[in-house]
Amino acid sequence: MDLSNLQPALGSKQSDNFRRGRGHGSGNGKTAGKGHKGQKARSGATRPGFEGGQMPLYRRIPKRGFTNRNSKTIIGINVSALEVFDNDTVVTVETLLESGIVKNPRDGVKILGNGELTKKLVVKVDAFSEGAKTKIEALGGTCEVI
């Protein structure tokens, strides 16, 4: 078995490229595979969420509150997570991504003060809590807001 011998399992592939409504001889003429009459035989499909005149789900469910479109999703990281870095390392959002501490930075990264830190670091992120700032600077590190 090698890459040049690979092929799909028998019966798993079905072609959908035949032309509908081209006469009896084509095997798909007259009703063009839509059956006889009914809503699905007509042109003009129903809109998504239409339930045949029944009150649709999106109108049956109660609505509360609103979503602020200007809100930002800030990712919080505790100072204890910064222990993985070596002394005198410059910690940025990119280095946090590479180390796997942050998976998706969204609208910004904020360092929070939970946990202990034992290394001197230069941290450059979007925001710091007061506790995190004091813990980083107490060890001789610096906090830079980008």
Buried (B, 14 or more C-beta within 10 A) or exposed (E): EEEEEEEEEEEEEEEEEEEEEEEEEEEBBEEEEBEEEEEEEEEEEEEEEEEEEEEBEEEEEEEEEEEEEEEEEEBEBBBBBBEBBEEEBEBBBEBBBEEEBBEEBEEBBBBBBBEEBEBBBBBBBBBBBEBBBEBBBEEEBEBEEE
